[in-house]
Amino acid sequence: MSTDHNPEKIGMVLNVERSSIHDGAGFRTVVFLKGCPLRCQWCSTPESQSPAVQQAVGKTYGQEMTVEQLLAEIREDSIFYFHSGGRLTVPGGEPLAQAGLVAGVLRPSPTEGLHTATEQSLATPFGPIEKVPPIPPPPS
């Protein structure tokens, strides 16, 4: 990532997957982030481990996105959220490595009727954990 940005407003996104049925209940938009300190050998998304953009033959892994850009992309799926109850999952890398970005994306979700989930290892100091708003329980 470049050094001239506000880490609270921009982060490194690996991929935005649409209409996932494997990362929680219902249709979900899954925002995969880059950067994880654990480097697990069994990681299901090893390209998410490095926090930097990576190049492979014919493929780029990662792009910088602002909170606003990411929210705009998530909101493109709003018709699916309306019909399925609204779903968003933010896995890693380690989401708490980009707590400012994650908080910026999760904060408006309840007022927009969007059920959210994160997948994290909690392999981070407590400070980043405090930035992320509590995830409300799904509607009954």
N, CA, C and O atoms as CSV, one atom per row, in Angstrom:
chain,resi,resn,atom,element,x,y,z
A,1,MET,N,N,0.834,-1.177,0.000
A,1,MET,CA,C,0.000,0.000,0.000
A,1,MET,C,C,0.877,1.238,0.000
A,1,MET,O,O,1.995,1.222,0.516
A,2,SER,N,N,0.377,2.277,-0.565
A,2,SER,CA,C,1.120,3.519,-0.571
A,2,SER,C,C,1.144,4.102,0.840
A,2,SER,O,O,0.305,3.773,1.679
A,3,THR,N,N,2.129,4.980,1.082
A,3,THR,CA,C,2.279,5.537,2.424
A,3,THR,C,C,1.565,6.868,2.591
A,3,THR,O,O,1.561,7.420,3.691
A,4,ASP,N,N,0.956,7.405,1.527
A,4,ASP,CA,C,0.335,8.725,1.614
A,4,ASP,C,C,-1.185,8.640,1.734
A,4,ASP,O,O,-1.896,9.478,1.179
A,5,HIS,N,N,-1.677,7.661,2.437
A,5,HIS,CA,C,-3.119,7.529,2.590
A,5,HIS,C,C,-3.492,7.409,4.063
A,5,HIS,O,O,-2.652,7.156,4.925
A,6,ASN,N,N,-4.768,7.598,4.314
A,6,ASN,CA,C,-5.293,7.452,5.659
A,6,ASN,C,C,-5.695,5.992,5.845
A,6,ASN,O,O,-6.639,5.541,5.196
A,7,PRO,N,N,-5.004,5.226,6.719
A,7,PRO,CA,C,-5.326,3.809,6.870
A,7,PRO,C,C,-6.730,3.572,7.421
A,7,PRO,O,O,-7.217,2.441,7.403
A,8,GLU,N,N,-7.376,4.610,7.903
A,8,GLU,CA,C,-8.746,4.459,8.378
A,8,GLU,C,C,-9.743,4.506,7.229
A,8,GLU,O,O,-10.893,4.099,7.399
A,9,LYS,N,N,-9.332,4.987,6.074
A,9,LYS,CA,C,-10.249,5.195,4.954
A,9,LYS,C,C,-9.913,4.363,3.723
A,9,LYS,O,O,-10.700,4.336,2.776
A,10,ILE,N,N,-8.764,3.681,3.706
A,10,ILE,CA,C,-8.343,2.917,2.533
A,10,ILE,C,C,-7.710,1.615,2.991
A,10,ILE,O,O,-7.080,1.559,4.048
A,11,GLY,N,N,-7.877,0.580,2.200
A,11,GLY,CA,C,-7.294,-0.703,2.560
A,11,GLY,C,C,-6.992,-1.525,1.334
A,11,GLY,O,O,-7.244,-1.105,0.205
A,12,MET,N,N,-6.450,-2.699,1.568
A,12,MET,CA,C,-6.067,-3.595,0.488
A,12,MET,C,C,-7.084,-4.730,0.395
A,12,MET,O,O,-7.210,-5.545,1.309
A,13,VAL,N,N,-7.800,-4.766,-0.714
A,13,VAL,CA,C,-8.844,-5.756,-0.944
A,13,VAL,C,C,-8.319,-6.787,-1.927
A,13,VAL,O,O,-7.783,-6.432,-2.977
A,14,LEU,N,N,-8.469,-8.052,-1.595
A,14,LEU,CA,C,-8.077,-9.125,-2.501
A,14,LEU,C,C,-9.119,-9.293,-3.601
A,14,LEU,O,O,-8.786,-9.339,-4.785
A,15,ASN,N,N,-10.400,-9.384,-3.189
A,15,ASN,CA,C,-11.452,-9.703,-4.144
A,15,ASN,C,C,-12.806,-9.418,-3.503
A,15,ASN,O,O,-12.967,-9.518,-2.287
A,16,VAL,N,N,-13.762,-9.067,-4.333
A,16,VAL,CA,C,-15.148,-8.958,-3.894
A,16,VAL,C,C,-15.917,-10.033,-4.650
A,16,VAL,O,O,-16.059,-9.972,-5.871
A,17,GLU,N,N,-16.407,-11.013,-3.909
A,17,GLU,CA,C,-17.136,-12.133,-4.498
A,17,GLU,C,C,-18.624,-11.906,-4.317
A,17,GLU,O,O,-19.078,-11.577,-3.221
A,18,ARG,N,N,-19.361,-12.075,-5.355
A,18,ARG,CA,C,-20.799,-11.831,-5.329
A,18,ARG,C,C,-21.577,-13.137,-5.295
A,18,ARG,O,O,-21.143,-14.151,-5.842
A,19,SER,N,N,-22.721,-13.096,-4.648
A,19,SER,CA,C,-23.666,-14.225,-4.611
A,19,SER,C,C,-23.053,-15.503,-4.060
A,19,SER,O,O,-23.346,-16.595,-4.548
A,20,SER,N,N,-22.208,-15.375,-3.052
A,20,SER,CA,C,-21.636,-16.552,-2.419
A,20,SER,C,C,-22.694,-17.246,-1.563
A,20,SER,O,O,-23.512,-16.587,-0.920
A,21,ILE,N,N,-22.672,-18.547,-1.559
A,21,ILE,CA,C,-23.563,-19.320,-0.681
A,21,ILE,C,C,-22.750,-20.135,0.314
A,21,ILE,O,O,-23.305,-20.961,1.038
A,22,HIS,N,N,-21.427,-19.910,0.357
A,22,HIS,CA,C,-20.543,-20.712,1.198
A,22,HIS,C,C,-19.986,-19.970,2.412
A,22,HIS,O,O,-19.312,-20.585,3.239
A,23,ASP,N,N,-20.238,-18.705,2.540
A,23,ASP,CA,C,-19.634,-17.908,3.615
A,23,ASP,C,C,-20.669,-17.344,4.564
A,23,ASP,O,O,-20.541,-16.215,5.038
A,24,GLY,N,N,-21.693,-18.128,4.838
A,24,GLY,CA,C,-22.756,-17.715,5.738
A,24,GLY,C,C,-24.103,-18.001,5.100
A,24,GLY,O,O,-24.183,-18.451,3.957
A,25,ALA,N,N,-25.149,-17.736,5.849
A,25,ALA,CA,C,-26.511,-18.030,5.387
A,25,ALA,C,C,-26.914,-17.107,4.240
A,25,ALA,O,O,-26.542,-15.934,4.225
A,26,GLY,N,N,-27.665,-17.629,3.294
A,26,GLY,CA,C,-28.223,-16.823,2.208
A,26,GLY,C,C,-27.184,-16.377,1.202
A,26,GLY,O,O,-26.024,-16.784,1.257
A,27,PHE,N,N,-27.626,-15.524,0.270
A,27,PHE,CA,C,-26.708,-14.944,-0.710
A,27,PHE,C,C,-25.875,-13.873,-0.028
A,27,PHE,O,O,-26.404,-13.022,0.687
A,28,ARG,N,N,-24.566,-13.922,-0.255
A,28,ARG,CA,C,-23.668,-13.006,0.427
A,28,ARG,C,C,-22.721,-12.359,-0.555
A,28,ARG,O,O,-22.326,-12.962,-1.553
A,29,THR,N,N,-22.363,-11.130,-0.260
A,29,THR,CA,C,-21.217,-10.498,-0.886
A,29,THR,C,C,-20.074,-10.724,0.092
A,29,THR,O,O,-20.195,-10.430,1.282
A,30,VAL,N,N,-18.970,-11.244,-0.415
A,30,VAL,CA,C,-17.823,-11.543,0.441
A,30,VAL,C,C,-16.672,-10.639,0.018
A,30,VAL,O,O,-16.239,-10.666,-1.134
A,31,VAL,N,N,-16.186,-9.843,0.957
A,31,VAL,CA,C,-15.067,-8.941,0.703
A,31,VAL,C,C,-13.824,-9.565,1.331
A,31,VAL,O,O,-13.620,-9.486,2.542
A,32,PHE,N,N,-13.000,-10.184,0.494
A,32,PHE,CA,C,-11.749,-10.786,0.953
A,32,PHE,C,C,-10.696,-9.694,1.052
A,32,PHE,O,O,-10.465,-8.959,0.091
A,33,LEU,N,N,-10.066,-9.588,2.199
A,33,LEU,CA,C,-9.012,-8.598,2.412
A,33,LEU,C,C,-7.648,-9.258,2.331
A,33,LEU,O,O,-7.536,-10.481,2.411
A,34,LYS,N,N,-6.608,-8.442,2.174
A,34,LYS,CA,C,-5.247,-8.954,2.128
A,34,LYS,C,C,-4.528,-8.623,3.424
A,34,LYS,O,O,-4.779,-7.598,4.058
A,35,GLY,N,N,-3.635,-9.513,3.793
A,35,GLY,CA,C,-2.788,-9.312,4.950
A,35,GLY,C,C,-3.208,-10.174,6.122
A,35,GLY,O,O,-4.279,-9.976,6.695
A,36,CYS,N,N,-2.357,-11.138,6.484
A,36,CYS,CA,C,-2.607,-11.984,7.653
A,36,CYS,C,C,-1.272,-12.340,8.275
A,36,CYS,O,O,-0.365,-12.780,7.567
A,37,PRO,N,N,-1.126,-12.161,9.582
A,37,PRO,CA,C,0.151,-12.443,10.231
A,37,PRO,C,C,0.412,-13.932,10.481
A,37,PRO,O,O,1.529,-14.293,10.850
A,38,LEU,N,N,-0.567,-14.792,10.294
A,38,LEU,CA,C,-0.419,-16.188,10.715
A,38,LEU,C,C,0.299,-17.089,9.716
A,38,LEU,O,O,1.075,-17.952,10.126
A,39,ARG,N,N,0.065,-16.917,8.434
A,39,ARG,CA,C,0.695,-17.735,7.390
A,39,ARG,C,C,0.437,-19.231,7.570
A,39,ARG,O,O,1.356,-20.039,7.440
A,40,CYS,N,N,-0.787,-19.594,7.863
A,40,CYS,CA,C,-1.155,-21.000,8.083
A,40,CYS,C,C,-0.928,-21.815,6.811
A,40,CYS,O,O,-1.279,-21.372,5.717
A,41,GLN,N,N,-0.350,-22.989,6.953
A,41,GLN,CA,C,-0.093,-23.850,5.798
A,41,GLN,C,C,-1.387,-24.315,5.149
A,41,GLN,O,O,-1.403,-24.582,3.947
A,42,TRP,N,N,-2.458,-24.418,5.900
A,42,TRP,CA,C,-3.731,-24.915,5.390
A,42,TRP,C,C,-4.666,-23.786,4.959
A,42,TRP,O,O,-5.846,-24.030,4.710
A,43,CYS,N,N,-4.166,-22.576,4.870
A,43,CYS,CA,C,-4.986,-21.409,4.507
A,43,CYS,C,C,-5.733,-21.674,3.194
A,43,CYS,O,O,-5.136,-22.093,2.203
A,44,SER,N,N,-7.031,-21.425,3.205
A,44,SER,CA,C,-7.832,-21.637,1.997
A,44,SER,C,C,-7.655,-20.518,0.980
A,44,SER,O,O,-8.056,-20.661,-0.175
A,45,THR,N,N,-7.058,-19.409,1.398
A,45,THR,CA,C,-6.834,-18.278,0.497
A,45,THR,C,C,-5.403,-17.761,0.702
A,45,THR,O,O,-5.224,-16.652,1.206
A,46,PRO,N,N,-4.385,-18.539,0.322
A,46,PRO,CA,C,-3.004,-18.118,0.596
A,46,PRO,C,C,-2.613,-16.809,-0.081
A,46,PRO,O,O,-1.706,-16.123,0.389
A,47,GLU,N,N,-3.286,-16.449,-1.183
A,47,GLU,CA,C,-2.976,-15.186,-1.839
A,47,GLU,C,C,-3.419,-13.992,-0.997
A,47,GLU,O,O,-3.090,-12.852,-1.324
A,48,SER,N,N,-4.158,-14.241,0.079
A,48,SER,CA,C,-4.580,-13.160,0.971
A,48,SER,C,C,-3.566,-12.894,2.081
A,48,SER,O,O,-3.722,-11.931,2.831
A,49,GLN,N,N,-2.544,-13.715,2.202
A,49,GLN,CA,C,-1.621,-13.575,3.329
A,49,GLN,C,C,-0.763,-12.316,3.261
A,49,GLN,O,O,-0.596,-11.638,4.275
A,50,SER,N,N,-0.222,-11.991,2.109
A,50,SER,CA,C,0.601,-10.786,1.978
A,50,SER,C,C,-0.295,-9.553,1.934
A,50,SER,O,O,-1.339,-9.575,1.283
A,51,PRO,N,N,0.096,-8.481,2.614
A,51,PRO,CA,C,-0.718,-7.255,2.571
A,51,PRO,C,C,-0.493,-6.426,1.301
A,51,PRO,O,O,-1.157,-5.408,1.104
A,52,ALA,N,N,0.430,-6.849,0.445
A,52,ALA,CA,C,0.768,-6.079,-0.753
A,52,ALA,C,C,0.083,-6.641,-1.993
A,52,ALA,O,O,-0.348,-7.794,-2.016
A,53,VAL,N,N,-0.007,-5.802,-3.024
A,53,VAL,CA,C,-0.460,-6.275,-4.331
A,53,VAL,C,C,0.583,-7.270,-4.830
A,53,VAL,O,O,1.787,-7.034,-4.722
A,54,GLN,N,N,0.105,-8.383,-5.378
A,54,GLN,CA,C,1.002,-9.407,-5.897
A,54,GLN,C,C,0.658,-9.688,-7.354
A,54,GLN,O,O,-0.505,-9.628,-7.753
A,55,GLN,N,N,1.674,-9.991,-8.132
A,55,GLN,CA,C,1.507,-10.316,-9.541
A,55,GLN,C,C,1.849,-11.779,-9.754
A,55,GLN,O,O,2.840,-12.285,-9.228
A,56,ALA,N,N,1.014,-12.448,-10.531
A,56,ALA,CA,C,1.283,-13.804,-10.977
A,56,ALA,C,C,1.034,-13.811,-12.479
A,56,ALA,O,O,0.583,-12.807,-13.030
A,57,VAL,N,N,1.311,-14.895,-13.133
A,57,VAL,CA,C,1.118,-14.967,-14.576
A,57,VAL,C,C,-0.340,-14.655,-14.917
A,57,VAL,O,O,-1.243,-15.432,-14.609
A,58,GLY,N,N,-0.549,-13.510,-15.555
A,58,GLY,CA,C,-1.880,-13.120,-15.988
A,58,GLY,C,C,-2.860,-12.759,-14.884
A,58,GLY,O,O,-4.058,-12.664,-15.150
A,59,LYS,N,N,-2.394,-12.553,-13.644
A,59,LYS,CA,C,-3.306,-12.301,-12.531
A,59,LYS,C,C,-2.679,-11.298,-11.574
A,59,LYS,O,O,-1.482,-11.357,-11.290
A,60,THR,N,N,-3.500,-10.378,-11.082
A,60,THR,CA,C,-3.098,-9.441,-10.038
A,60,THR,C,C,-3.931,-9.741,-8.809
A,60,THR,O,O,-5.155,-9.841,-8.892
A,61,TYR,N,N,-3.271,-9.884,-7.667
A,61,TYR,CA,C,-3.963,-10.154,-6.413
A,61,TYR,C,C,-3.894,-8.917,-5.542
A,61,TYR,O,O,-2.843,-8.597,-4.986
A,62,GLY,N,N,-5.024,-8.214,-5.422
A,62,GLY,CA,C,-5.122,-7.073,-4.529
A,62,GLY,C,C,-5.263,-5.759,-5.255
A,62,GLY,O,O,-4.724,-5.545,-6.341
A,63,GLN,N,N,-6.024,-4.876,-4.596
A,63,GLN,CA,C,-6.154,-3.493,-5.053
A,63,GLN,C,C,-6.520,-2.626,-3.864
A,63,GLN,O,O,-7.247,-3.053,-2.968
A,64,GLU,N,N,-6.006,-1.397,-3.864
A,64,GLU,CA,C,-6.395,-0.454,-2.829
A,64,GLU,C,C,-7.808,0.020,-3.103
A,64,GLU,O,O,-8.168,0.308,-4.245
A,65,MET,N,N,-8.606,0.100,-2.051
A,65,MET,CA,C,-9.964,0.625,-2.163
A,65,MET,C,C,-10.252,1.475,-0.936
A,65,MET,O,O,-9.814,1.168,0.173
A,66,THR,N,N,-10.999,2.550,-1.159
A,66,THR,CA,C,-11.442,3.361,-0.036
A,66,THR,C,C,-12.715,2.744,0.540
A,66,THR,O,O,-13.343,1.892,-0.088
A,67,VAL,N,N,-13.083,3.182,1.733
A,67,VAL,CA,C,-14.343,2.750,2.335
A,67,VAL,C,C,-15.490,3.067,1.390
A,67,VAL,O,O,-16.373,2.234,1.183
A,68,GLU,N,N,-15.485,4.274,0.810
A,68,GLU,CA,C,-16.569,4.687,-0.080
A,68,GLU,C,C,-16.640,3.809,-1.321
A,68,GLU,O,O,-17.732,3.419,-1.734
A,69,GLN,N,N,-15.495,3.490,-1.924
A,69,GLN,CA,C,-15.485,2.611,-3.100
A,69,GLN,C,C,-16.021,1.226,-2.757
A,69,GLN,O,O,-16.799,0.646,-3.514
A,70,LEU,N,N,-15.600,0.710,-1.621
A,70,LEU,CA,C,-16.025,-0.618,-1.207
A,70,LEU,C,C,-17.521,-0.644,-0.897
A,70,LEU,O,O,-18.217,-1.583,-1.285
A,71,LEU,N,N,-18.019,0.377,-0.200
A,71,LEU,CA,C,-19.454,0.450,0.074
A,71,LEU,C,C,-20.261,0.552,-1.219
A,71,LEU,O,O,-21.322,-0.062,-1.332
A,72,ALA,N,N,-19.774,1.315,-2.191
A,72,ALA,CA,C,-20.479,1.431,-3.471
A,72,ALA,C,C,-20.559,0.068,-4.157
A,72,ALA,O,O,-21.593,-0.289,-4.722
A,73,GLU,N,N,-19.478,-0.680,-4.104
A,73,GLU,CA,C,-19.483,-2.005,-4.728
A,73,GLU,C,C,-20.415,-2.963,-3.992
A,73,GLU,O,O,-21.133,-3.735,-4.627
A,74,ILE,N,N,-20.412,-2.921,-2.675
A,74,ILE,CA,C,-21.304,-3.776,-1.878
A,74,ILE,C,C,-22.765,-3.420,-2.163
A,74,ILE,O,O,-23.612,-4.304,-2.296
A,75,ARG,N,N,-23.051,-2.130,-2.255
A,75,ARG,CA,C,-24.436,-1.680,-2.479
A,75,ARG,C,C,-24.970,-2.074,-3.856
A,75,ARG,O,O,-26.185,-2.088,-4.057
A,76,GLU,N,N,-24.088,-2.394,-4.811
A,76,GLU,CA,C,-24.547,-2.865,-6.115
A,76,GLU,C,C,-25.381,-4.143,-5.994
A,76,GLU,O,O,-26.198,-4.441,-6.865
A,77,ASP,N,N,-25.174,-4.886,-4.922
A,77,ASP,CA,C,-25.897,-6.145,-4.706
A,77,ASP,C,C,-27.154,-5.953,-3.860
A,77,ASP,O,O,-27.735,-6.934,-3.396
A,78,SER,N,N,-27.583,-4.711,-3.650
A,78,SER,CA,C,-28.690,-4.449,-2.723
A,78,SER,C,C,-29.985,-5.168,-3.100
A,78,SER,O,O,-30.773,-5.501,-2.215
A,79,ILE,N,N,-30.224,-5.414,-4.374
A,79,ILE,CA,C,-31.444,-6.124,-4.752
A,79,ILE,C,C,-31.436,-7.543,-4.187
A,79,ILE,O,O,-32.483,-8.069,-3.806
A,80,PHE,N,N,-30.257,-8.159,-4.133
A,80,PHE,CA,C,-30.140,-9.500,-3.550
A,80,PHE,C,C,-30.341,-9.436,-2.044
A,80,PHE,O,O,-30.934,-10.339,-1.455
A,81,TYR,N,N,-29.843,-8.361,-1.411
A,81,TYR,CA,C,-30.019,-8.215,0.031
A,81,TYR,C,C,-31.496,-8.041,0.365
A,81,TYR,O,O,-31.984,-8.595,1.349
A,82,PHE,N,N,-32.198,-7.277,-0.449
A,82,PHE,CA,C,-33.616,-7.038,-0.214
A,82,PHE,C,C,-34.385,-8.359,-0.213
A,82,PHE,O,O,-35.254,-8.570,0.634
A,83,HIS,N,N,-34.074,-9.236,-1.143
A,83,HIS,CA,C,-34.805,-10.491,-1.277
A,83,HIS,C,C,-34.308,-11.600,-0.355
A,83,HIS,O,O,-35.031,-12.562,-0.097
A,84,SER,N,N,-33.071,-11.471,0.147
A,84,SER,CA,C,-32.536,-12.543,0.992
A,84,SER,C,C,-32.312,-12.111,2.431
A,84,SER,O,O,-31.842,-12.909,3.242
A,85,GLY,N,N,-32.633,-10.879,2.765
A,85,GLY,CA,C,-32.413,-10.409,4.118
A,85,GLY,C,C,-31.114,-9.654,4.293
A,85,GLY,O,O,-30.842,-9.131,5.374
A,86,GLY,N,N,-30.304,-9.588,3.245
A,86,GLY,CA,C,-29.070,-8.809,3.301
A,86,GLY,C,C,-27.928,-9.523,3.977
A,86,GLY,O,O,-28.019,-9.881,5.151
A,87,ARG,N,N,-26.864,-9.731,3.253
A,87,ARG,CA,C,-25.732,-10.488,3.791
A,87,ARG,C,C,-24.407,-9.917,3.296
A,87,ARG,O,O,-24.254,-9.609,2.114
A,88,LEU,N,N,-23.459,-9.781,4.206
A,88,LEU,CA,C,-22.103,-9.351,3.887
A,88,LEU,C,C,-21.152,-10.096,4.811
A,88,LEU,O,O,-21.357,-10.118,6.024
A,89,THR,N,N,-20.117,-10.703,4.252
A,89,THR,CA,C,-19.083,-11.357,5.045
A,89,THR,C,C,-17.745,-10.726,4.701
A,89,THR,O,O,-17.439,-10.504,3.529
A,90,VAL,N,N,-16.943,-10.435,5.729
A,90,VAL,CA,C,-15.604,-9.884,5.540
A,90,VAL,C,C,-14.611,-10.848,6.182
A,90,VAL,O,O,-14.382,-10.792,7.390
A,91,PRO,N,N,-14.018,-11.738,5.369
A,91,PRO,CA,C,-12.952,-12.598,5.878
A,91,PRO,C,C,-11.592,-11.980,5.551
A,91,PRO,O,O,-11.516,-10.857,5.053
A,92,GLY,N,N,-10.549,-12.705,5.828
A,92,GLY,CA,C,-9.207,-12.202,5.548
A,92,GLY,C,C,-8.702,-12.624,4.198
A,92,GLY,O,O,-9.385,-12.922,3.218
A,93,GLY,N,N,-7.447,-12.601,4.304
A,93,GLY,CA,C,-6.493,-12.229,5.326
A,93,GLY,C,C,-7.104,-12.164,6.720
A,93,GLY,O,O,-8.003,-12.920,7.088
A,94,GLU,N,N,-6.568,-11.228,7.456
A,94,GLU,CA,C,-7.052,-10.944,8.810
A,94,GLU,C,C,-7.731,-9.586,8.786
A,94,GLU,O,O,-7.045,-8.567,8.705
A,95,PRO,N,N,-9.071,-9.537,8.856
A,95,PRO,CA,C,-9.781,-8.261,8.769
A,95,PRO,C,C,-9.323,-7.227,9.788
A,95,PRO,O,O,-9.319,-6.032,9.495
A,96,LEU,N,N,-8.943,-7.666,10.969
A,96,LEU,CA,C,-8.560,-6.699,11.996
A,96,LEU,C,C,-7.221,-6.035,11.704
A,96,LEU,O,O,-6.870,-5.050,12.354
A,97,ALA,N,N,-6.464,-6.559,10.735
A,97,ALA,CA,C,-5.245,-5.880,10.294
A,97,ALA,C,C,-5.600,-4.595,9.550
A,97,ALA,O,O,-4.752,-3.721,9.370
A,98,GLN,N,N,-6.860,-4.485,9.119
A,98,GLN,CA,C,-7.368,-3.287,8.446
A,98,GLN,C,C,-8.642,-2.831,9.158
A,98,GLN,O,O,-9.676,-2.610,8.528
A,99,ALA,N,N,-8.548,-2.697,10.467
A,99,ALA,CA,C,-9.721,-2.419,11.295
A,99,ALA,C,C,-10.441,-1.135,10.884
A,99,ALA,O,O,-11.669,-1.080,10.950
A,100,GLY,N,N,-9.716,-0.115,10.467
A,100,GLY,CA,C,-10.361,1.133,10.055
A,100,GLY,C,C,-11.250,0.928,8.836
A,100,GLY,O,O,-12.371,1.434,8.787
A,101,LEU,N,N,-10.750,0.185,7.856
A,101,LEU,CA,C,-11.540,-0.110,6.661
A,101,LEU,C,C,-12.754,-0.953,7.022
A,101,LEU,O,O,-13.866,-0.666,6.579
A,102,VAL,N,N,-12.549,-1.978,7.813
A,102,VAL,CA,C,-13.645,-2.870,8.193
A,102,VAL,C,C,-14.703,-2.104,8.982
A,102,VAL,O,O,-15.899,-2.267,8.737
A,103,ALA,N,N,-14.272,-1.273,9.920
A,103,ALA,CA,C,-15.228,-0.482,10.707
A,103,ALA,C,C,-16.019,0.450,9.793
A,103,ALA,O,O,-17.228,0.608,9.963
A,104,GLY,N,N,-15.345,1.063,8.832
A,104,GLY,CA,C,-16.025,1.965,7.914
A,104,GLY,C,C,-17.063,1.267,7.058
A,104,GLY,O,O,-18.077,1.864,6.697
A,105,VAL,N,N,-16.817,0.009,6.730
A,105,VAL,CA,C,-17.759,-0.762,5.924
A,105,VAL,C,C,-18.901,-1.302,6.791
A,105,VAL,O,O,-20.055,-1.307,6.360
A,106,LEU,N,N,-18.591,-1.752,7.993
A,106,LEU,CA,C,-19.620,-2.356,8.849
A,106,LEU,C,C,-20.522,-1.328,9.530
A,106,LEU,O,O,-21.694,-1.609,9.783
A,107,ARG,N,N,-19.998,-0.157,9.827
A,107,ARG,CA,C,-20.759,0.836,10.600
A,107,ARG,C,C,-22.127,1.169,10.003
A,107,ARG,O,O,-23.106,1.190,10.749
A,108,PRO,N,N,-22.251,1.436,8.676
A,108,PRO,CA,C,-23.580,1.770,8.147
A,108,PRO,C,C,-24.459,0.548,7.868
A,108,PRO,O,O,-25.637,0.709,7.548
A,109,SER,N,N,-23.932,-0.633,7.978
A,109,SER,CA,C,-24.672,-1.839,7.583
A,109,SER,C,C,-25.999,-2.029,8.313
A,109,SER,O,O,-27.002,-2.303,7.654
A,110,PRO,N,N,-26.059,-1.899,9.642
A,110,PRO,CA,C,-27.354,-2.113,10.313
A,110,PRO,C,C,-28.436,-1.135,9.870
A,110,PRO,O,O,-29.598,-1.520,9.741
A,111,THR,N,N,-28.070,0.127,9.636
A,111,THR,CA,C,-29.083,1.097,9.222
A,111,THR,C,C,-29.552,0.856,7.791
A,111,THR,O,O,-30.609,1.341,7.388
A,112,GLU,N,N,-28.759,0.105,7.028
A,112,GLU,CA,C,-29.136,-0.240,5.659
A,112,GLU,C,C,-29.794,-1.626,5.596
A,112,GLU,O,O,-30.084,-2.132,4.512
A,113,GLY,N,N,-30.027,-2.232,6.766
A,113,GLY,CA,C,-30.668,-3.538,6.800
A,113,GLY,C,C,-29.781,-4.663,6.324
A,113,GLY,O,O,-30.274,-5.674,5.824
A,114,LEU,N,N,-28.485,-4.503,6.472
A,114,LEU,CA,C,-27.523,-5.473,5.968
A,114,LEU,C,C,-26.949,-6.302,7.109
A,114,LEU,O,O,-26.281,-5.765,7.993
A,115,HIS,N,N,-27.204,-7.596,7.095
A,115,HIS,CA,C,-26.634,-8.509,8.088
A,115,HIS,C,C,-25.167,-8.710,7.744
A,115,HIS,O,O,-24.831,-8.951,6.584
A,116,THR,N,N,-24.290,-8.613,8.737
A,116,THR,CA,C,-22.860,-8.723,8.491
A,116,THR,C,C,-22.238,-9.830,9.324
A,116,THR,O,O,-22.762,-10.222,10.367
A,117,ALA,N,N,-21.103,-10.326,8.834
A,117,ALA,CA,C,-20.303,-11.309,9.555
A,117,ALA,C,C,-18.842,-11.058,9.204
A,117,ALA,O,O,-18.528,-10.599,8.105
A,118,THR,N,N,-17.964,-11.360,10.132
A,118,THR,CA,C,-16.535,-11.322,9.845
A,118,THR,C,C,-15.948,-12.670,10.235
A,118,THR,O,O,-16.496,-13.395,11.065
A,119,GLU,N,N,-14.827,-12.980,9.618
A,119,GLU,CA,C,-14.070,-14.182,9.965
A,119,GLU,C,C,-12.671,-13.705,10.296
A,119,GLU,O,O,-11.977,-13.168,9.432
A,120,GLN,N,N,-12.252,-13.894,11.530
A,120,GLN,CA,C,-10.929,-13.429,11.917
A,120,GLN,C,C,-10.306,-14.359,12.934
A,120,GLN,O,O,-10.986,-15.160,13.574
A,121,SER,N,N,-8.993,-14.235,13.069
A,121,SER,CA,C,-8.246,-15.051,14.019
A,121,SER,C,C,-8.070,-14.328,15.351
A,121,SER,O,O,-7.715,-14.953,16.350
A,122,LEU,N,N,-8.310,-13.028,15.376
A,122,LEU,CA,C,-8.034,-12.156,16.531
A,122,LEU,C,C,-6.545,-12.088,16.839
A,122,LEU,O,O,-6.156,-11.796,17.970
A,123,ALA,N,N,-5.706,-12.357,15.834
A,123,ALA,CA,C,-4.253,-12.270,16.000
A,123,ALA,C,C,-3.835,-10.815,15.790
A,123,ALA,O,O,-3.167,-10.475,14.813
A,124,THR,N,N,-4.246,-9.972,16.731
A,124,THR,CA,C,-3.987,-8.534,16.632
A,124,THR,C,C,-4.021,-7.935,18.034
A,124,THR,O,O,-4.625,-8.516,18.936
A,125,PRO,N,N,-3.389,-6.791,18.229
A,125,PRO,CA,C,-3.533,-6.106,19.516
A,125,PRO,C,C,-4.993,-5.703,19.741
A,125,PRO,O,O,-5.786,-5.685,18.800
A,126,PHE,N,N,-5.341,-5.386,20.972
A,126,PHE,CA,C,-6.724,-5.080,21.313
A,126,PHE,C,C,-7.226,-3.795,20.667
A,126,PHE,O,O,-8.421,-3.683,20.391
A,127,GLY,N,N,-6.355,-2.824,20.419
A,127,GLY,CA,C,-6.762,-1.546,19.830
A,127,GLY,C,C,-7.579,-1.692,18.558
A,127,GLY,O,O,-8.659,-1.108,18.466
A,128,PRO,N,N,-7.103,-2.457,17.563
A,128,PRO,CA,C,-7.909,-2.633,16.347
A,128,PRO,C,C,-9.259,-3.304,16.605
A,128,PRO,O,O,-10.237,-3.001,15.922
A,129,ILE,N,N,-9.322,-4.189,17.560
A,129,ILE,CA,C,-10.588,-4.865,17.868
A,129,ILE,C,C,-11.618,-3.849,18.324
A,129,ILE,O,O,-12.792,-3.951,17.966
A,130,GLU,N,N,-11.191,-2.870,19.111
A,130,GLU,CA,C,-12.114,-1.847,19.624
A,130,GLU,C,C,-12.687,-0.960,18.524
A,130,GLU,O,O,-13.761,-0.384,18.703
A,131,LYS,N,N,-11.997,-0.835,17.387
A,131,LYS,CA,C,-12.471,0.026,16.303
A,131,LYS,C,C,-13.685,-0.552,15.588
A,131,LYS,O,O,-14.529,0.193,15.090
A,132,VAL,N,N,-13.774,-1.868,15.538
A,132,VAL,CA,C,-14.829,-2.519,14.762
A,132,VAL,C,C,-16.100,-2.565,15.589
A,132,VAL,O,O,-16.083,-3.052,16.719
A,133,PRO,N,N,-17.209,-2.063,15.042
A,133,PRO,CA,C,-18.450,-2.069,15.817
A,133,PRO,C,C,-18.936,-3.484,16.057
A,133,PRO,O,O,-18.695,-4.369,15.235
A,134,PRO,N,N,-19.618,-3.712,17.169
A,134,PRO,CA,C,-20.161,-5.043,17.407
A,134,PRO,C,C,-21.134,-5.417,16.297
A,134,PRO,O,O,-21.881,-4.580,15.791
A,135,ILE,N,N,-21.109,-6.660,15.941
A,135,ILE,CA,C,-22.017,-7.134,14.893
A,135,ILE,C,C,-23.309,-7.543,15.547
A,135,ILE,O,O,-23.314,-8.425,16.406
A,136,PRO,N,N,-24.430,-6.911,15.155
A,136,PRO,CA,C,-25.708,-7.264,15.785
A,136,PRO,C,C,-26.130,-8.673,15.362
A,136,PRO,O,O,-25.746,-9.141,14.290
A,137,PRO,N,N,-26.908,-9.338,16.191
A,137,PRO,CA,C,-27.384,-10.669,15.819
A,137,PRO,C,C,-28.289,-10.603,14.605
A,137,PRO,O,O,-28.927,-9.578,14.363
A,138,PRO,N,N,-28.353,-11.686,13.833
A,138,PRO,CA,C,-29.236,-11.672,12.662
A,138,PRO,C,C,-30.681,-11.539,13.091
A,138,PRO,O,O,-31.042,-11.954,14.192
A,139,PRO,N,N,-31.522,-10.962,12.229
A,139,PRO,CA,C,-32.935,-10.819,12.584
A,139,PRO,C,C,-33.574,-12.180,12.736
A,139,PRO,O,O,-33.229,-13.120,12.019
A,140,SER,N,N,-34.515,-12.292,13.676
A,140,SER,CA,C,-35.157,-13.582,13.910
A,140,SER,C,C,-36.403,-13.754,13.068
A,140,SER,O,O,-37.063,-14.790,13.148
